[in-house]
Amino acid sequence: MVYEQDGQLLIRDMTAADPAIFDAEERAQGWQPTLQKHLLRLSDQQAGRAIVLVAEMERQPVGYLSVYPMAEIREGEHRCELVDFGVLERYRCRGIGSRLMDAAERIAARYTSTVWLAVGLHSGYGSAQRIYVKRGYLPDGTGAWYGGHPCTPYQPYNLDDDLVLWMSKQLDQPTLEENRHLL
């Protein structure tokens, strides 16, 4: 499905070719291998658990963001969650991330009035941290989490991708007419 298209940017569902492309591009920019992560997102999309958005410029995948309408955030607690937001470094500062977030929030608004995300705390997440705050996401007040559990104060934790802060945003609820193109 195509969610947005203009002369320069296309936002569409993930295809079977995208995971390998993102893995190769992210390795080239010095990131950890990501093939398994992208294959999981594709599998979740195929199973109907997620809507996986891919931004494409000149027929090249350049960014991604997944919407999980019923993610299990905490044990027994389900919420609409945005997961794995990324724009390849050489395509940043072009508004691609904002347009991916716009599309993801429009989709999330079909399911809920509040959308959630967890953002990593190390500097590799600096761009994501900034865009989330600029877009109105607020910490949920539960503090830092590690490996899916709240951190215990004054205990040591690794500064890796498992150390996160949960944030949420109230969404404007669109009318049926405004969302008709997504149905």
N, C-alpha and C positions, 0 to 999 in steps of 0.2 A: 504494500500500500504506500502511496505517496501522501505525505502530510503537509508538505510545503514545497513550492517550486517557483523559482524566478530565473532570470537569465544567468545567474551565477551559482546559486546554491539549490540543491535538491535535498530534502529530508525524507527518507524512506525507511521501510522495514529492512532489517539486516537480511542479507542473502548468504548462501552457503560459501561464496567466495570471500566474504569479508573477514572472517577470523584470521585466515592465513595472511591477508594483506596487512591487517592491523598488527599482527604479531611481528612480521618482518619490519614494518615501519617503526614500531616501538623499540625493537631491538636495535635498529640503526641509530636511534636517538639515545641509546644507552639505558633503556628501561629493562626491567626484568622480563623474562619470557611471559607472554600473555595468551598464547594459543588456547590453553585449556580454559581460561576465563572466558574468552570469546566463544569458544565452542559450547560452554555451559549456557551462556546467554542465548545463543542460537537455539539450543535444545529447549530452553525454557520458553522461547517465543513459539517454537513449533508445537509445544505441549499446551499453549494457551495460558501459561503462567506469567508471561511478560510481553510487553511491547518494546522491541529493541529498535531504537532510532539510529540511523546512520546519516550523517551529513556527507554530501558528495559534491565535489567541485571538479569540473572538467572530467567527469567519469571516474574520479579518484576518490575513494572513501577517505575522509579527513577527520571525522569525529564521530562520537557515539554517546548514547545515554539510554539507559533502560528504565522503564516504568513497570513496577511490580504492583498491580492493583491490590493484591491481598498477601503481601509479604508478612512472614512471621517475624516481627521486629524483636519481640521478647517472648519468652516461653508462653504460649497460649494467647498472645496479643498480636492481632493482625492489623496492619495499616498499609496505606498506599505509600510506597517507597520509591525514590529515585536512586538508581544504583549505577556505578561505573560510568562516570562522566569523564570524557577525555576528548581533547582536540590535539592532533599532532602538532608538535612544537612549531614547525615551519608555517603552519596555517593559523597560528594564534594572532590575536589583535585585529581580527577582521569581522568580529561580531558573530562568528559561527557558534561559539559556546552560548551566547545569549539566545540565538535562534533555536538551538537545540533545547535549551531550558524553556523557552516560550512554548514550543511544541509539546514537550513533556508535561508542562503544567496544564496545557489545554486538555491533554488526554487524561491526566490525573483528576481534573475537575469533573470528568464524567462519572467518577467513582466516589469522590470524597470532597469535603470542604477543607481538609487539611492534608498536606503532603509532607512526608518525612524524608530525611536523608542522614547518613552518617558521613562525616568528613574526617579524614586523617589529620593528625596533629603535626606531622613533620613538614619540613619546608617543601617537599615535593607536592604537597597539596595547597601551597600558597595561593596559586591562581584560583583554585576552586573555592578556597575559604573566602577570598575577596569577592568573587562573583555571588556567592550565596548571601553574604551580608548585604551587598548592594541590591540584591533582589528581595530582601526582606525576610530572609530566614533567620530565626532566632534559636539560640541554644535552648534545649528543653528543661534545663535546670537539674539534670541528673548527673552532671559532671562527666568526666572522662570514663570511657568504657574500654576494656581490653578483652579481645577474644569473645565478645558477646556477653560480657558480664561487667557490672559497674566496678570501677577501680576502688580499692580500699585506700583511704588517705594514708599518706606517708609510707607507702610500700613501693618498691622499685618495679618499673615496667619497661619493656623494650620500646624504643621509639621507632616502631615499624608500622606497617599498614593495618595492624590489628588494634592500634591505639586510636580511638575515634571520639568525636563529640557528636551527639545526636542533635539535630536541628529540625525545626518545622516551620511551615508557612501556611497561613490561611489563604485559601484561593477564592477568587471571585467565581461565583457559580454562573456559568454562561447559560444563556437561554438555549432551548432546543434548536432554534434557528441558527444561532452562532456556532453550534457544534454539529450541525447537519452534515457537513463535509467529512466529519470523522466517523460517522455512523456507517 
